[in-house]
């Protein structure tokens, strides 16, 4: 697509001054509209006429009148500036859209949602849209302000900032713990273990942290982390999960931490696309970092 030839176009300030003077019928009125003196408007219009080599406006008694070419240019400039104004207003409206966040379903449900009401009380004017999804969204192309991702903090084409640890723990209901504060390796080995399907990190963690033989464990598999956590809350077995996702359960007494390893491993990161972050999103990120 061909764009404007900025080299040959006259000064935009001159075009703006002429459009205002032509539309409002005088230099004084144009000066008031553009917050400059009428002499400045007249000077810019005369400079535009010299650059174009054409008379655009003339004095007819006490009033200003347009030449034929002046009328034609004035009409096109008004249409053009109105189109620019419409585009700017659309852009401003988009700037006020809800803060759009991409994140995993388990982090959305178990970490962010219990905290979100606090943000709404502080910033009732800012709306937030959550898009729970396991896939890694293309933030810029899909219109997300930022994402919260699980990993090591290294993804191409984005900026990543540590939010909170994703250290794995084993959790169980108080009934399953039967008064015990923690469980040792042998106790874990004798109890059913709830795991998410297709998530080998949990199995590797059980083996590396506790030295367990996975072939001897009574493993119950569930298709998603949400289902696995739900089963753990029902007391169906021990569950390996990121500590950040069960903070609310532990605080409310629904679950206990039965075992905690000493490896940091992956974490949750705030991931932003390159470029300017909108003001509402900056406000949300500022609050988010204080909520850990």
C-alpha positions as a Markdown table, in Angstrom:
| # | Residue | x | y | z |
|---|---|---|---|---|
| 1 | Unk | 0.0 | 0.0 | 0.0 |
| 2 | Unk | 1.4 | 3.4 | -1.0 |
| 3 | Unk | 1.6 | 6.0 | 1.8 |
| 4 | Unk | 1.7 | 9.8 | 1.8 |
| 5 | Unk | 4.7 | 11.5 | 0.3 |
| 6 | Unk | 5.8 | 13.4 | 3.4 |
| 7 | Unk | 8.7 | 15.1 | 1.5 |
| 8 | Unk | 6.3 | 17.0 | -0.9 |
| 9 | Unk | 3.5 | 17.6 | 1.5 |
| 10 | Unk | 3.2 | 21.1 | 3.0 |
| 11 | Unk | 3.5 | 21.8 | 6.7 |
| 12 | Unk | 0.7 | 20.1 | 8.7 |
| 13 | Unk | 0.5 | 23.2 | 10.9 |
| 14 | Unk | -0.1 | 25.3 | 7.8 |
| 15 | Unk | -2.8 | 22.9 | 6.5 |
| 16 | Unk | -4.4 | 22.9 | 10.0 |
| 17 | Unk | -4.4 | 26.7 | 10.2 |
| 18 | Unk | -5.9 | 27.0 | 6.7 |
| 19 | Unk | -8.6 | 24.4 | 7.4 |
| 20 | Unk | -9.7 | 26.1 | 10.6 |
| 21 | Unk | -9.7 | 29.6 | 9.0 |
| 22 | Unk | -11.7 | 28.4 | 6.0 |
| 23 | Unk | -14.2 | 26.4 | 8.1 |
| 24 | Unk | -14.7 | 29.1 | 10.8 |
| 25 | Unk | -14.6 | 32.1 | 8.5 |
| 26 | Unk | -11.7 | 34.1 | 9.8 |
| 27 | Unk | -8.2 | 34.1 | 11.3 |
| 28 | Unk | -9.5 | 35.2 | 14.8 |
| 29 | Unk | -11.9 | 32.4 | 15.1 |
| 30 | Unk | -9.3 | 29.9 | 13.9 |
| 31 | Unk | -6.8 | 31.3 | 16.4 |
| 32 | Unk | -9.3 | 30.8 | 19.2 |
| 33 | Unk | -10.0 | 27.2 | 18.1 |
| 34 | Unk | -6.3 | 26.4 | 17.9 |
| 35 | Unk | -5.2 | 28.4 | 20.9 |
| 36 | Unk | -2.9 | 30.7 | 19.0 |
| 37 | Unk | -3.0 | 34.3 | 17.9 |
| 38 | Unk | -4.9 | 35.4 | 14.7 |
| 39 | Unk | -1.6 | 36.8 | 13.4 |
| 40 | Unk | 0.0 | 33.3 | 13.7 |
| 41 | Unk | -2.9 | 31.8 | 11.7 |
| 42 | Unk | -2.5 | 34.4 | 9.0 |
| 43 | Unk | 1.2 | 33.9 | 8.8 |
| 44 | Unk | 0.8 | 30.1 | 8.5 |
| 45 | Unk | -1.9 | 30.5 | 5.8 |
| 46 | Unk | 0.3 | 32.9 | 3.8 |
| 47 | Unk | 3.2 | 30.5 | 4.0 |
| 48 | Unk | 1.0 | 27.7 | 2.8 |
| 49 | Unk | -0.1 | 29.8 | -0.2 |
| 50 | Unk | 3.6 | 30.6 | -1.1 |
| 51 | Unk | 4.5 | 26.9 | -0.8 |
| 52 | Unk | 1.6 | 25.9 | -3.1 |
| 53 | Unk | 2.0 | 28.8 | -5.4 |
| 54 | Unk | -1.8 | 29.4 | -5.3 |
| 55 | Unk | -4.1 | 31.9 | -3.6 |
| 56 | Unk | -6.4 | 30.1 | -1.2 |
| 57 | Unk | -8.1 | 32.8 | 0.8 |
| 58 | Unk | -8.8 | 36.5 | 0.2 |
| 59 | Unk | -10.4 | 39.4 | 2.1 |
| 60 | Unk | -13.8 | 40.4 | 0.8 |
| 61 | Unk | -14.7 | 43.6 | 2.6 |
| 62 | Unk | -14.5 | 42.7 | 6.3 |
| 63 | Unk | -15.0 | 38.9 | 5.7 |
| 64 | Unk | -12.7 | 36.3 | 4.3 |
| 65 | Unk | -13.6 | 34.3 | 1.2 |
| 66 | Unk | -12.1 | 31.3 | -0.4 |
| 67 | Unk | -10.8 | 30.9 | -3.9 |
| 68 | Unk | -12.1 | 28.0 | -6.0 |
| 69 | Unk | -9.0 | 26.0 | -5.2 |
| 70 | Unk | -9.2 | 27.1 | -1.6 |
| 71 | Unk | -12.8 | 25.7 | -1.3 |
| 72 | Unk | -11.7 | 22.4 | -2.8 |
| 73 | Unk | -8.7 | 22.1 | -0.5 |
| 74 | Unk | -10.7 | 23.1 | 2.5 |
| 75 | Unk | -13.3 | 20.5 | 1.9 |
| 76 | Unk | -10.7 | 17.7 | 1.5 |
| 77 | Unk | -8.7 | 18.8 | 4.6 |
| 78 | Unk | -11.8 | 18.9 | 6.7 |
| 79 | Unk | -12.7 | 15.3 | 5.6 |
| 80 | Unk | -9.1 | 14.2 | 6.2 |
| 81 | Unk | -8.8 | 15.7 | 9.6 |
| 82 | Unk | -12.2 | 14.3 | 10.6 |
| 83 | Unk | -11.0 | 10.8 | 9.5 |
| 84 | Unk | -7.8 | 11.3 | 11.6 |
| 85 | Unk | -10.0 | 12.3 | 14.6 |
| 86 | Unk | -12.2 | 9.3 | 14.2 |
| 87 | Unk | -9.2 | 6.9 | 14.0 |
| 88 | Unk | -7.7 | 8.6 | 17.2 |
| 89 | Unk | -11.0 | 8.2 | 19.0 |
| 90 | Unk | -11.2 | 4.5 | 18.1 |
| 91 | Unk | -7.7 | 4.0 | 19.3 |
| 92 | Unk | -8.5 | 5.8 | 22.6 |
| 93 | Unk | -11.6 | 3.6 | 23.0 |
| 94 | Unk | -9.4 | 0.5 | 22.6 |
| 95 | Unk | -7.0 | 1.9 | 25.1 |
| 96 | Unk | -9.8 | 1.8 | 27.6 |
| 97 | Unk | -10.8 | -1.8 | 27.0 |
| 98 | Unk | -10.5 | -4.3 | 29.8 |
| 99 | Unk | -7.1 | -5.6 | 30.8 |
| 100 | Unk | -6.7 | -8.8 | 28.9 |
| 101 | Unk | -4.7 | -11.6 | 30.6 |
| 102 | Unk | -3.7 | -15.0 | 29.3 |
| 103 | Unk | -2.9 | -17.6 | 32.0 |
| 104 | Unk | -3.4 | -21.3 | 32.8 |
| 105 | Unk | -6.8 | -22.4 | 34.1 |
| 106 | Unk | -5.3 | -23.7 | 37.4 |
| 107 | Unk | -3.5 | -20.4 | 38.2 |
| 108 | Unk | -6.6 | -18.4 | 37.2 |
| 109 | Unk | -8.9 | -20.4 | 39.5 |
| 110 | Unk | -6.6 | -21.1 | 42.4 |
| 111 | Unk | -4.3 | -18.1 | 42.7 |
| 112 | Unk | -5.7 | -15.1 | 40.9 |
| 113 | Unk | -9.4 | -15.4 | 41.4 |
| 114 | Unk | -9.2 | -15.5 | 45.3 |
| 115 | Unk | -7.3 | -12.1 | 45.1 |
| 116 | Unk | -9.2 | -10.4 | 42.2 |
| 117 | Unk | -11.9 | -8.8 | 44.4 |
| 118 | Unk | -9.3 | -6.8 | 46.2 |
| 119 | Unk | -8.2 | -5.2 | 43.0 |
| 120 | Unk | -11.8 | -4.4 | 42.1 |
| 121 | Unk | -12.2 | -2.6 | 45.4 |
| 122 | Unk | -9.1 | -0.5 | 44.8 |
| 123 | Unk | -9.7 | 0.1 | 41.1 |
| 124 | Unk | -13.4 | -0.3 | 40.3 |
| 125 | Unk | -12.9 | 1.7 | 37.1 |
| 126 | Unk | -10.6 | -1.0 | 35.6 |
| 127 | Unk | -12.2 | -4.1 | 34.1 |
| 128 | Unk | -10.2 | -7.3 | 33.8 |
| 129 | Unk | -10.7 | -10.2 | 31.3 |
| 130 | Unk | -9.1 | -13.6 | 32.0 |
| 131 | Unk | -8.5 | -16.1 | 29.2 |
| 132 | Unk | -7.6 | -19.4 | 30.9 |
| 133 | Unk | -5.7 | -21.6 | 28.4 |
| 134 | Unk | -2.8 | -24.0 | 28.6 |
| 135 | Unk | -1.4 | -22.9 | 25.3 |
| 136 | Unk | 1.2 | -20.1 | 25.0 |
| 137 | Unk | -0.8 | -17.3 | 23.4 |
| 138 | Unk | 0.8 | -14.8 | 20.9 |
| 139 | Unk | 0.2 | -11.8 | 23.1 |
| 140 | Unk | 0.7 | -9.0 | 20.5 |
| 141 | Unk | -1.3 | -10.7 | 17.8 |
| 142 | Unk | -4.2 | -11.8 | 20.0 |
| 143 | Unk | -4.5 | -8.5 | 21.9 |
| 144 | Unk | -3.4 | -9.6 | 25.3 |
| 145 | Unk | -1.8 | -7.0 | 27.7 |
| 146 | Unk | 0.3 | -9.7 | 29.4 |
| 147 | Unk | 0.4 | -13.3 | 30.4 |
| 148 | Unk | 1.2 | -15.3 | 33.5 |
| 149 | Unk | 3.3 | -18.3 | 32.4 |
| 150 | Unk | 4.8 | -21.3 | 34.2 |
| 151 | Unk | 8.4 | -22.1 | 33.3 |
| 152 | Unk | 11.9 | -20.9 | 33.5 |
| 153 | Unk | 11.3 | -17.3 | 32.4 |
| 154 | Unk | 12.9 | -17.6 | 28.9 |
| 155 | Unk | 10.6 | -17.2 | 26.0 |
| 156 | Unk | 11.5 | -15.6 | 22.7 |
| 157 | Unk | 10.1 | -12.2 | 21.7 |
| 158 | Unk | 8.7 | -11.3 | 25.1 |
| 159 | Unk | 9.9 | -9.9 | 28.4 |
| 160 | Unk | 9.5 | -12.0 | 31.6 |
| 161 | Unk | 9.5 | -11.0 | 35.2 |
| 162 | Unk | 9.4 | -13.3 | 38.2 |
| 163 | Unk | 6.0 | -13.3 | 40.0 |
| 164 | Unk | 6.0 | -16.2 | 42.5 |
| 165 | Unk | 7.5 | -19.5 | 43.1 |
| 166 | Unk | 6.0 | -22.7 | 41.7 |
| 167 | Unk | 7.8 | -25.0 | 44.1 |
| 168 | Unk | 6.1 | -28.4 | 44.3 |
| 169 | Unk | 4.6 | -29.7 | 47.5 |
| 170 | Unk | 2.5 | -32.7 | 48.4 |
| 171 | Unk | -0.9 | -31.8 | 49.9 |
| 172 | Unk | -3.6 | -33.9 | 51.6 |
| 173 | Unk | -6.9 | -33.3 | 53.4 |
| 174 | Unk | -6.7 | -33.1 | 57.3 |
| 175 | Unk | -8.7 | -36.3 | 57.4 |
| 176 | Unk | -6.1 | -38.1 | 55.3 |
| 177 | Unk | -3.3 | -36.7 | 57.4 |
| 178 | Unk | -5.0 | -38.1 | 60.5 |
| 179 | Unk | -3.3 | -35.6 | 62.9 |
| 180 | Unk | 0.1 | -35.8 | 61.4 |
| 181 | Unk | 1.9 | -32.5 | 60.6 |
| 182 | Unk | 4.0 | -33.9 | 57.7 |
| 183 | Unk | 4.6 | -37.2 | 56.0 |
| 184 | Unk | 7.9 | -39.0 | 55.5 |
| 185 | Unk | 9.0 | -41.0 | 52.5 |
| 186 | Unk | 7.6 | -44.3 | 53.7 |
| 187 | Unk | 4.2 | -42.8 | 54.6 |
| 188 | Unk | 3.9 | -41.2 | 51.2 |
| 189 | Unk | 4.8 | -44.5 | 49.5 |
| 190 | Unk | 1.9 | -46.3 | 51.3 |
| 191 | Unk | -0.9 | -43.8 | 50.3 |
| 192 | Unk | -2.7 | -43.2 | 47.0 |
| 193 | Unk | -1.2 | -40.4 | 44.9 |
| 194 | Unk | -3.2 | -38.2 | 42.6 |
| 195 | Unk | -1.5 | -36.9 | 39.4 |
| 196 | Unk | -2.4 | -35.1 | 36.3 |
| 197 | Unk | -2.1 | -37.0 | 33.1 |
| 198 | Unk | 0.6 | -36.0 | 30.6 |
| 199 | Unk | 2.6 | -34.0 | 33.2 |
| 200 | Unk | 5.9 | -35.8 | 33.7 |
| 201 | Unk | 7.3 | -33.1 | 36.0 |
| 202 | Unk | 5.3 | -34.4 | 38.9 |
| 203 | Unk | 6.5 | -37.9 | 38.5 |
| 204 | Unk | 10.1 | -36.8 | 38.1 |
| 205 | Unk | 9.8 | -34.7 | 41.3 |
| 206 | Unk | 8.4 | -37.7 | 43.3 |
| 207 | Unk | 11.4 | -39.7 | 42.1 |
| 208 | Unk | 14.1 | -37.1 | 42.6 |
| 209 | Unk | 12.9 | -35.6 | 45.9 |
| 210 | Unk | 11.6 | -38.7 | 47.7 |
| 211 | Unk | 13.4 | -41.5 | 45.8 |
| 212 | Unk | 10.1 | -43.3 | 45.2 |
| 213 | Unk | 9.7 | -46.1 | 42.7 |
| 214 | Unk | 6.7 | -44.9 | 40.7 |
| 215 | Unk | 5.9 | -48.5 | 39.7 |
| 216 | Unk | 5.0 | -49.3 | 43.3 |
| 217 | Unk | 2.8 | -46.3 | 44.0 |
| 218 | Unk | -1.0 | -46.4 | 43.9 |
| 219 | Unk | -1.4 | -43.6 | 41.3 |
| 220 | Unk | -4.7 | -42.1 | 40.4 |
| 221 | Unk | -4.6 | -40.1 | 37.2 |
| 222 | Unk | -7.0 | -37.2 | 36.2 |
| 223 | Unk | -7.1 | -35.5 | 32.8 |
| 224 | Unk | -6.5 | -31.9 | 34.1 |
| 225 | Unk | -4.9 | -30.2 | 37.0 |
| 226 | Unk | -8.4 | -28.8 | 38.0 |
| 227 | Unk | -9.8 | -32.3 | 38.3 |
| 228 | Unk | -6.8 | -33.7 | 40.1 |
| 229 | Unk | -6.9 | -30.9 | 42.7 |
| 230 | Unk | -10.7 | -31.4 | 43.1 |
| 231 | Unk | -10.0 | -35.1 | 43.8 |
| 232 | Unk | -7.4 | -34.1 | 46.4 |
| 233 | Unk | -9.9 | -31.8 | 48.1 |
| 234 | Unk | -12.2 | -34.7 | 48.4 |
| 235 | Unk | -9.6 | -36.7 | 50.2 |
| 236 | Unk | -9.0 | -39.3 | 47.4 |
| 237 | Unk | -5.2 | -39.2 | 47.9 |
| 238 | Unk | -2.1 | -37.1 | 48.1 |
| 239 | Unk | -1.5 | -34.6 | 45.4 |
| 240 | Unk | 1.7 | -33.0 | 43.9 |
| 241 | Unk | 1.1 | -29.4 | 43.0 |
| 242 | Unk | 2.7 | -26.0 | 42.9 |
| 243 | Unk | 2.5 | -24.4 | 46.4 |
| 244 | Unk | 1.2 | -21.1 | 44.9 |
| 245 | Unk | -2.0 | -22.9 | 43.7 |
| 246 | Unk | -3.0 | -24.2 | 47.1 |
| 247 | Unk | -2.3 | -21.2 | 49.3 |
| 248 | Unk | -6.0 | -20.5 | 49.7 |
| 249 | Unk | -6.8 | -24.1 | 50.5 |
| 250 | Unk | -4.1 | -24.3 | 53.1 |
| 251 | Unk | -5.2 | -21.0 | 54.7 |
| 252 | Unk | -8.8 | -22.1 | 54.8 |
| 253 | Unk | -7.8 | -25.5 | 56.3 |
| 254 | Unk | -9.1 | -27.6 | 53.3 |
| 255 | Unk | -5.6 | -29.0 | 52.7 |
| 256 | Unk | -2.4 | -29.5 | 54.5 |
| 257 | Unk | 1.2 | -29.5 | 53.2 |
| 258 | Unk | 2.3 | -33.0 | 53.8 |
| 259 | Unk | 5.7 | -32.7 | 52.2 |
| 260 | Unk | 7.8 | -29.8 | 50.7 |
| 261 | Unk | 10.9 | -30.3 | 48.7 |
| 262 | Unk | 13.9 | -28.0 | 48.6 |
| 263 | Unk | 14.2 | -27.4 | 44.9 |
| 264 | Unk | 13.0 | -24.1 | 43.4 |
| 265 | Unk | 12.4 | -25.4 | 39.9 |
| 266 | Unk | 10.2 | -23.5 | 37.5 |
| 267 | Unk | 8.2 | -20.4 | 38.6 |
| 268 | Unk | 5.3 | -18.2 | 37.5 |
| 269 | Unk | 6.3 | -15.2 | 35.4 |
| 270 | Unk | 4.6 | -12.0 | 34.2 |
| 271 | Unk | 5.2 | -12.0 | 30.5 |
| 272 | Unk | 4.7 | -8.8 | 28.5 |
| 273 | Unk | 5.0 | -8.2 | 24.7 |
| 274 | Unk | 7.5 | -5.6 | 23.5 |
| 275 | Unk | 6.3 | -2.0 | 23.4 |
| 276 | Unk | 4.2 | 0.3 | 25.5 |
| 277 | Unk | 2.0 | -1.2 | 28.3 |
| 278 | Unk | -1.4 | 0.5 | 28.6 |
| 279 | Unk | -2.1 | 2.5 | 31.8 |
| 280 | Unk | -4.9 | 0.2 | 33.1 |
| 281 | Unk | -2.6 | -2.8 | 32.6 |
| 282 | Unk | 0.3 | -1.0 | 34.4 |
| 283 | Unk | -2.1 | -0.4 | 37.3 |
| 284 | Unk | -3.0 | -4.1 | 37.4 |
| 285 | Unk | 0.6 | -5.2 | 37.2 |
| 286 | Unk | 1.6 | -2.9 | 40.1 |
| 287 | Unk | -1.2 | -4.4 | 42.2 |
| 288 | Unk | -0.3 | -7.9 | 41.1 |
| 289 | Unk | 3.3 | -7.7 | 42.3 |
| 290 | Unk | 2.1 | -6.5 | 45.8 |
| 291 | Unk | -0.3 | -9.4 | 46.1 |
| 292 | Unk | 2.2 | -12.2 | 46.1 |
